[in-house]
Amino acid sequence: MIIQAASRALTQDFRPRFRAAVFKSIGLTVLLFFGLWYALHAVGGWALGFLPYGVTYADAALGWLLGIGLLVTGGFVLAPVTALFAGLFLDDLADDIERNTSPGNPVGRALPFGQALFGSLRFLALVLGVNFLCLLLLVLPGINVAIFFFANGYLLGREYFDFVALRHRPRSEV
């Protein structure tokens, strides 16, 4: 049963609508991170304008600090931000999957854009909070990685279940 479900799920990965949603999510994430990098670079250059003339080591140090900070922050929020953008395209995916995997069953109704955006932002806040708590567990090597994957797997599974259930039932029943 599980192998059959996994096999059916893997076949969905190669469908054009699924690939389009994945590429859009990744593209928006990359654009957001480039925008963040550009903003940090601009703010860093502006802040250097207040230093006395001739302090070149500060420019190099600030550049390195911003680069390392962006790399660490990017690693920390990459998955939640990608999940946020993926949440914007889940209706397309769910509609396509429901039509192709179970043609005899009724197809759920698409969520309004505002409700989908609010749900994605709420989920982003929850995932960021949980990941911050997981980050505090860095002092426990080995177990911190297991907790990180367990927590994020649980959150993603629960959120996507809620999303699909909302397509078929009102929020009070979900």
Accessible surface in RSA format (square Angstrom, percent):
REM  Atomic radii and reference values for relative SASA: ProtOr
REM  Chains: A
REM  Algorithm: Lee & Richards
REM  Probe-radius: 1.40
REM  Slices: 20
REM RES _ NUM      All-atoms   Total-Side   Main-Chain    Non-polar    All polar
REM                ABS   REL    ABS   REL    ABS   REL    ABS   REL    ABS   REL
RES MET A   1   195.07 101.0 150.36  99.5  44.71 106.4 129.42 110.0  65.64  87.0
RES ILE A   2   145.27  82.7 141.24 105.2   4.03   9.7 142.79 102.8   2.48   6.7
RES ILE A   3   146.62  83.4 144.56 107.7   2.06   5.0 145.80 105.0   0.82   2.2
RES GLN A   4   111.83  62.5 105.44  77.1   6.39  15.2  36.03  76.7  75.80  57.5
RES ALA A   5    58.92  54.2  49.65  76.6   9.27  21.1  54.30  76.5   4.62  12.2
RES ALA A   6    50.98  46.9  42.82  66.1   8.15  18.5  49.90  70.3   1.07   2.8
RES SER A   7    59.40  50.2  54.04  72.1   5.36  12.3  25.85  55.0  33.55  47.0
RES ARG A   8   111.60  46.9 110.40  56.3   1.20   2.9  41.94  57.3  69.66  42.2
RES ALA A   9    58.14  53.5  48.69  75.1   9.46  21.5  54.74  77.1   3.40   9.0
RES LEU A  10   109.65  61.1 109.48  78.3   0.17   0.4 109.65  77.0   0.00   0.0
RES THR A  11    81.28  57.8  72.67  73.7   8.62  20.5  66.96  89.9  14.32  21.7
RES GLN A  12    18.71  10.5  18.71  13.7   0.00   0.0   7.26  15.5  11.45   8.7
RES ASP A  13    53.21  37.3  48.07  47.8   5.15  12.2  13.23  31.1  39.98  39.9
RES PHE A  14   147.68  73.9 137.99  85.5   9.68  25.2 138.37  83.9   9.31  26.6
RES ARG A  15    77.04  32.3  75.18  38.3   1.86   4.4  10.71  14.6  66.33  40.2
RES PRO A  16    92.45  67.4  87.50  79.8   4.95  18.0  88.47  73.0   3.98  24.8
RES ARG A  17   101.08  42.4  95.24  48.5   5.84  13.9  50.75  69.4  50.33  30.5
RES PHE A  18    49.04  24.5  49.04  30.4   0.00   0.0  49.04  29.7   0.00   0.0
RES ARG A  19   102.75  43.1 101.79  51.9   0.97   2.3  35.60  48.7  67.15  40.7
RES ALA A  20    42.55  39.1  35.30  54.5   7.25  16.5  41.82  58.9   0.72   1.9
RES ALA A  21     6.33   5.8   5.16   8.0   1.18   2.7   6.02   8.5   0.31   0.8
RES VAL A  22    54.33  35.7  51.56  46.7   2.77   6.7  54.33  47.2   0.00   0.0
RES PHE A  23   133.64  66.9 125.59  77.8   8.05  20.9 126.23  76.5   7.41  21.2
RES LYS A  24    99.66  48.6  91.52  56.2   8.14  19.4  61.19  55.1  38.47  41.0
RES SER A  25     4.56   3.8   4.56   6.1   0.00   0.0   3.27   7.0   1.28   1.8
RES ILE A  26    85.05  48.4  84.45  62.9   0.61   1.5  85.05  61.2   0.00   0.0
RES GLY A  27    31.28  38.6   0.00   N/A  31.28  38.6  30.53  83.8   0.75   1.7
RES LEU A  28    64.54  35.9  62.55  44.8   1.98   5.0  62.55  43.9   1.98   5.3
RES THR A  29     3.35   2.4   3.35   3.4   0.00   0.0   3.35   4.5   0.00   0.0
RES VAL A  30    69.60  45.8  67.83  61.4   1.77   4.3  69.40  60.3   0.20   0.5
RES LEU A  31   122.77  68.4 115.51  82.6   7.27  18.3 115.77  81.3   7.00  18.8
RES LEU A  32    84.40  47.0  77.27  55.3   7.14  17.9  83.58  58.7   0.83   2.2
RES PHE A  33    32.96  16.5  31.63  19.6   1.34   3.5  31.98  19.4   0.98   2.8
RES PHE A  34   130.35  65.2 127.74  79.1   2.61   6.8 128.23  77.7   2.12   6.1
RES GLY A  35    40.21  49.6   0.00   N/A  40.21  49.6  34.29  94.1   5.92  13.3
RES LEU A  36    68.90  38.4  63.52  45.4   5.38  13.5  67.06  47.1   1.84   4.9
RES TRP A  37   122.02  49.0 121.92  59.0   0.09   0.2  97.53  52.0  24.49  39.7
RES TYR A  38   147.81  69.0 147.81  84.1   0.00   0.0 100.78  75.7  47.04  58.0
RES ALA A  39    48.53  44.6  44.04  68.0   4.49  10.2  48.48  68.3   0.05   0.1
RES LEU A  40    56.26  31.3  56.10  40.1   0.16   0.4  56.23  39.5   0.03   0.1
RES HIS A  41   110.53  60.4 106.56  74.1   3.97  10.2  62.17  64.1  48.36  56.3
RES ALA A  42    52.53  48.3  36.51  56.3  16.02  36.4  46.84  66.0   5.70  15.1
RES VAL A  43    89.71  59.0  88.24  79.9   1.47   3.5  89.71  77.9   0.00   0.0
RES GLY A  44     5.56   6.9   0.00   N/A   5.56   6.9   5.26  14.4   0.31   0.7
RES GLY A  45    44.15  54.5   0.00   N/A  44.15  54.5  29.88  82.0  14.28  32.0
RES TRP A  46   168.66  67.7 155.86  75.4  12.81  30.1 141.20  75.3  27.46  44.6
RES ALA A  47    43.58  40.1  36.58  56.4   7.01  15.9  37.76  53.2   5.83  15.4
RES LEU A  48    39.82  22.2  29.95  21.4   9.87  24.8  30.34  21.3   9.48  25.5
RES GLY A  49    65.65  81.0   0.00   N/A  65.65  81.0  37.45 102.8  28.20  63.2
RES PHE A  50   149.23  74.7 118.12  73.2  31.11  81.0 122.60  74.3  26.63  76.2
RES LEU A  51    74.37  41.4  60.68  43.4  13.68  34.4  60.81  42.7  13.55  36.5
RES PRO A  52    97.70  71.2  82.36  75.1  15.34  55.8  94.22  77.8   3.48  21.6
RES TYR A  53   228.68 106.8 193.34 110.0  35.34  92.0 151.88 114.1  76.81  94.7
RES GLY A  54    56.53  69.7   0.00   N/A  56.53  69.7  26.17  71.8  30.36  68.0
RES VAL A  55    38.93  25.6  26.30  23.8  12.63  30.4  27.74  24.1  11.18  30.3
RES THR A  56   106.18  75.5  99.32 100.7   6.86  16.3  72.97  98.0  33.20  50.2
RES TYR A  57   167.04  78.0 158.66  90.3   8.38  21.8 124.67  93.7  42.36  52.2
RES ALA A  58    18.91  17.4  13.89  21.4   5.03  11.4  17.26  24.3   1.65   4.4
RES ASP A  59    80.71  56.5  78.25  77.9   2.46   5.8  12.74  30.0  67.97  67.8
RES ALA A  60    57.06  52.5  46.06  71.1  11.00  25.0  56.42  79.5   0.64   1.7
RES ALA A  61    49.43  45.5  41.08  63.4   8.35  19.0  48.76  68.7   0.68   1.8
RES LEU A  62    47.83  26.6  45.90  32.8   1.93   4.9  47.28  33.2   0.55   1.5
RES GLY A  63    43.13  53.2   0.00   N/A  43.13  53.2  33.29  91.4   9.84  22.0
RES TRP A  64   182.36  73.2 177.88  86.1   4.49  10.5 154.37  82.3  28.00  45.4
RES LEU A  65   121.21  67.5 114.14  81.7   7.07  17.8 114.42  80.4   6.79  18.3
RES LEU A  66    46.59  25.9  43.70  31.3   2.89   7.3  45.60  32.0   0.99   2.7
RES GLY A  67    37.11  45.8   0.00   N/A  37.11  45.8  30.82  84.6   6.28  14.1
RES ILE A  68    94.10  53.5  92.44  68.9   1.65   4.0  93.41  67.3   0.69   1.9
RES GLY A  69    32.25  39.8   0.00   N/A  32.25  39.8  32.11  88.1   0.14   0.3
RES LEU A  70    25.67  14.3  22.59  16.2   3.08   7.7  23.50  16.5   2.16   5.8
RES LEU A  71   138.76  77.3 128.87  92.2   9.88  24.8 134.37  94.4   4.39  11.8
RES VAL A  72    95.60  62.9  86.56  78.4   9.04  21.8  93.03  80.8   2.57   7.0
RES THR A  73    59.42  42.3  57.59  58.4   1.83   4.4  34.49  46.3  24.93  37.7
RES GLY A  74    12.31  15.2   0.00   N/A  12.31  15.2  11.95  32.8   0.37   0.8
RES GLY A  75    61.88  76.3   0.00   N/A  61.88  76.3  34.96  95.9  26.91  60.3
RES PHE A  76    49.58  24.8  37.69  23.3  11.89  31.0  45.12  27.4   4.47  12.8
RES VAL A  77    22.83  15.0  22.83  20.7   0.00   0.0  22.83  19.8   0.00   0.0
RES LEU A  78    90.44  50.4  90.44  64.7   0.00   0.0  90.44  63.5   0.00   0.0
RES ALA A  79    61.67  56.7  51.04  78.8  10.63  24.2  57.18  80.5   4.49  11.9
RES PRO A  80     2.11   1.5   0.68   0.6   1.43   5.2   1.75   1.4   0.37   2.3
RES VAL A  81    12.69   8.3  12.69  11.5   0.00   0.0  12.69  11.0   0.00   0.0
RES THR A  82    38.17  27.1  38.17  38.7   0.00   0.0  33.47  45.0   4.70   7.1
RES ALA A  83    11.36  10.4   5.68   8.8   5.68  12.9   8.88  12.5   2.48   6.6
RES LEU A  84    20.01  11.1  19.49  13.9   0.51   1.3  20.01  14.1   0.00   0.0
RES PHE A  85    30.08  15.0  30.08  18.6   0.00   0.0  30.08  18.2   0.00   0.0
RES ALA A  86    23.42  21.5  22.33  34.5   1.08   2.5  23.21  32.7   0.21   0.6
RES GLY A  87     9.88  12.2   0.00   N/A   9.88  12.2   5.79  15.9   4.10   9.2
RES LEU A  88    50.76  28.3  27.02  19.3  23.74  59.7  27.50  19.3  23.26  62.6
RES PHE A  89    31.59  15.8  30.90  19.1   0.69   1.8  31.59  19.2   0.00   0.0
RES LEU A  90    27.98  15.6  27.74  19.8   0.24   0.6  27.74  19.5   0.24   0.6
RES ASP A  91    23.85  16.7  21.66  21.6   2.19   5.2  15.99  37.6   7.86   7.8
RES ASP A  92    63.49  44.5  62.51  62.2   0.98   2.3   9.19  21.6  54.29  54.1
RES LEU A  93    19.52  10.9  19.43  13.9   0.09   0.2  19.52  13.7   0.00   0.0
RES ALA A  94    10.50   9.7   5.02   7.7   5.48  12.5  10.11  14.2   0.40   1.0
RES ASP A  95    29.36  20.6  29.36  29.2   0.00   0.0  10.39  24.5  18.97  18.9
RES ASP A  96    13.10   9.2  13.06  13.0   0.05   0.1   0.24   0.6  12.86  12.8
RES ILE A  97    57.99  33.0  57.99  43.2   0.00   0.0  57.99  41.8   0.00   0.0
RES GLU A  98    25.24  14.5  23.75  18.0   1.49   3.6  23.43  45.3   1.82   1.5
RES ARG A  99   134.43  56.4 122.76  62.6  11.67  27.8  43.05  58.8  91.38  55.4
RES ASN A 100    65.28  45.0  37.76  36.5  27.52  66.3  11.05  26.6  54.23  52.4
RES THR A 101    41.65  29.6  22.52  22.8  19.13  45.6  16.93  22.7  24.72  37.4
RES SER A 102    35.53  30.0  30.44  40.6   5.09  11.7  23.14  49.3  12.39  17.4
RES PRO A 103   112.38  81.9  83.04  75.7  29.34 106.7  86.71  71.6  25.67 159.5
RES GLY A 104    79.68  98.3   0.00   N/A  79.68  98.3  42.74 117.3  36.95  82.7
RES ASN A 105    92.30  63.6  85.34  82.5   6.95  16.7  14.55  35.0  77.75  75.1
RES PRO A 106   113.56  82.8  96.92  88.4  16.64  60.5 108.08  89.2   5.48  34.1
RES VAL A 107    52.41  34.5  25.37  23.0  27.04  65.2  25.37  22.0  27.04  73.3
RES GLY A 108    11.12  13.7   0.00   N/A  11.12  13.7   2.80   7.7   8.31  18.6
RES ARG A 109   131.15  55.1 121.87  62.1   9.28  22.1  74.53 101.9  56.63  34.3
RES ALA A 110    67.15  61.7  46.99  72.5  20.17  45.9  46.99  66.2  20.17  53.4
RES LEU A 111    16.01   8.9   5.65   4.0  10.36  26.0   5.65   4.0  10.36  27.9
RES PRO A 112    78.59  57.3  67.41  61.4  11.18  40.7  78.57  64.9   0.02   0.2
RES PHE A 113   139.58  69.8 126.86  78.6  12.72  33.1 130.20  78.9   9.38  26.8
RES GLY A 114    47.46  58.5   0.00   N/A  47.46  58.5  37.01 101.6  10.45  23.4
RES GLN A 115    63.68  35.6  51.97  38.0  11.71  27.9  28.41  60.5  35.27  26.8
RES ALA A 116    13.97  12.8   7.92  12.2   6.05  13.8  11.94  16.8   2.03   5.4
RES LEU A 117    61.86  34.4  61.86  44.3   0.00   0.0  61.86  43.4   0.00   0.0
RES PHE A 118   134.57  67.3 132.47  82.0   2.10   5.5 134.16  81.3   0.41   1.2
RES GLY A 119    10.49  12.9   0.00   N/A  10.49  12.9  10.49  28.8   0.00   0.0
RES SER A 120     9.95   8.4   4.55   6.1   5.39  12.4   4.25   9.0   5.70   8.0
RES LEU A 121    86.97  48.4  82.14  58.8   4.82  12.1  82.38  57.9   4.59  12.4
RES ARG A 122    92.39  38.8  82.89  42.3   9.50  22.6  54.94  75.1  37.45  22.7
RES PHE A 123     6.68   3.3   5.96   3.7   0.72   1.9   6.68   4.1   0.00   0.0
RES LEU A 124    27.23  15.2  26.70  19.1   0.53   1.3  27.23  19.1   0.00   0.0
RES ALA A 125    66.37  61.0  52.18  80.5  14.19  32.3  57.43  80.9   8.94  23.7
RES LEU A 126    66.57  37.1  58.40  41.8   8.18  20.6  65.68  46.1   0.89   2.4
RES VAL A 127     5.38   3.5   5.37   4.9   0.01   0.0   5.37   4.7   0.01   0.0
RES LEU A 128    54.91  30.6  53.25  38.1   1.65   4.2  53.57  37.6   1.34   3.6
RES GLY A 129    36.67  45.2   0.00   N/A  36.67  45.2  34.47  94.6   2.20   4.9
RES VAL A 130    34.52  22.7  33.92  30.7   0.60   1.4  33.92  29.5   0.60   1.6
RES ASN A 131     2.48   1.7   1.00   1.0   1.48   3.6   0.19   0.4   2.29   2.2
RES PHE A 132   106.46  53.3 106.46  65.9   0.00   0.0 106.46  64.5   0.00   0.0
RES LEU A 133   111.18  61.9 108.36  77.5   2.82   7.1 108.43  76.1   2.75   7.4
RES CYS A 134    11.28   8.5   6.79   7.6   4.49  10.5   2.92   7.4   8.36   9.0
RES LEU A 135    70.33  39.2  62.58  44.8   7.75  19.5  66.97  47.0   3.36   9.0
RES LEU A 136   102.51  57.1  86.08  61.6  16.43  41.3  89.78  63.1  12.73  34.2
RES LEU A 137    48.10  26.8  48.10  34.4   0.00   0.0  48.10  33.8   0.00   0.0
RES LEU A 138   114.53  63.8  99.21  71.0  15.32  38.5  99.36  69.8  15.17  40.8
RES VAL A 139   122.22  80.4  97.49  88.3  24.73  59.6 105.62  91.8  16.60  45.0
RES LEU A 140    83.19  46.3  81.42  58.2   1.77   4.4  83.19  58.4   0.00   0.0
RES PRO A 141   114.96  83.8  92.17  84.0  22.79  82.8  94.89  78.3  20.07 124.7
RES GLY A 142    54.93  67.7   0.00   N/A  54.93  67.7  39.55 108.5  15.37  34.4
RES ILE A 143    95.50  54.3  88.00  65.6   7.50  18.1  92.39  66.5   3.11   8.4
RES ASN A 144    17.03  11.7  15.39  14.9   1.64   4.0   3.78   9.1  13.25  12.8
RES VAL A 145    83.48  54.9  81.38  73.7   2.10   5.1  83.48  72.5   0.00   0.0
RES ALA A 146    59.86  55.0  48.47  74.8  11.40  25.9  56.42  79.5   3.44   9.1
RES ILE A 147    60.87  34.6  59.29  44.2   1.58   3.8  60.85  43.8   0.02   0.1
RES PHE A 148    70.15  35.1  70.15  43.5   0.00   0.0  70.15  42.5   0.00   0.0
RES PHE A 149   133.61  66.8 125.99  78.0   7.62  19.8 126.63  76.8   6.99  20.0
RES PHE A 150   155.53  77.8 145.66  90.2   9.86  25.7 153.95  93.3   1.57   4.5
RES ALA A 151    16.71  15.4  12.58  19.4   4.13   9.4  16.71  23.5   0.00   0.0
RES ASN A 152    18.89  13.0  18.74  18.1   0.14   0.3  15.20  36.6   3.69   3.6
RES GLY A 153    43.34  53.4   0.00   N/A  43.34  53.4  32.74  89.9  10.60  23.7
RES TYR A 154   127.40  59.5 115.72  65.8  11.68  30.4  91.44  68.7  35.96  44.3
RES LEU A 155    10.58   5.9  10.04   7.2   0.54   1.4  10.04   7.0   0.54   1.5
RES LEU A 156    65.08  36.2  65.08  46.6   0.00   0.0  65.08  45.7   0.00   0.0
RES GLY A 157    43.23  53.3   0.00   N/A  43.23  53.3  36.79 101.0   6.44  14.4
RES ARG A 158    87.82  36.9  79.57  40.6   8.25  19.7  36.59  50.0  51.23  31.0
RES GLU A 159    18.39  10.6  18.39  13.9   0.00   0.0   5.70  11.0  12.68  10.4
RES TYR A 160    70.03  32.7  69.34  39.5   0.69   1.8  61.17  46.0   8.85  10.9
RES PHE A 161   134.68  67.4 127.16  78.8   7.52  19.6 133.48  80.9   1.20   3.4
RES ASP A 162    31.44  22.0  31.44  31.3   0.00   0.0   4.45  10.5  26.99  26.9
RES PHE A 163    18.91   9.5  16.76  10.4   2.15   5.6  18.82  11.4   0.09   0.2
RES VAL A 164    67.34  44.3  67.34  61.0   0.00   0.0  67.34  58.5   0.00   0.0
RES ALA A 165    18.07  16.6  10.63  16.4   7.44  16.9  17.68  24.9   0.39   1.0
RES LEU A 166    10.72   6.0  10.71   7.7   0.01   0.0  10.71   7.5   0.01   0.0
RES ARG A 167     4.36   1.8   1.47   0.7   2.89   6.9   0.03   0.0   4.32   2.6
RES HIS A 168    80.03  43.7  52.79  36.7  27.24  69.7  40.59  41.8  39.43  45.9
RES ARG A 169   136.01  57.1 133.68  68.1   2.33   5.5  18.87  25.8 117.13  71.0
RES PRO A 170    69.63  50.7  66.97  61.0   2.66   9.7  69.56  57.4   0.07   0.4
RES ARG A 171   125.89  52.9 112.73  57.5  13.16  31.3  69.82  95.4  56.07  34.0
RES SER A 172   109.97  92.9  65.80  87.8  44.17 101.8  59.85 127.5  50.12  70.2
RES GLU A 173   114.87  66.0  79.99  60.5  34.88  83.1  38.67  74.8  76.21  62.2
RES VAL A 174    60.61  39.9   7.60   6.9  53.00 127.7  26.54  23.1  34.07  92.4
END  Absolute sums over single chains surface
CHAIN  1 A    11781.3       9882.2       1899.0       9185.2       2596.1
END  Absolute sums over all chains
TOTAL         11781.3       9882.2       1899.0       9185.2       2596.1
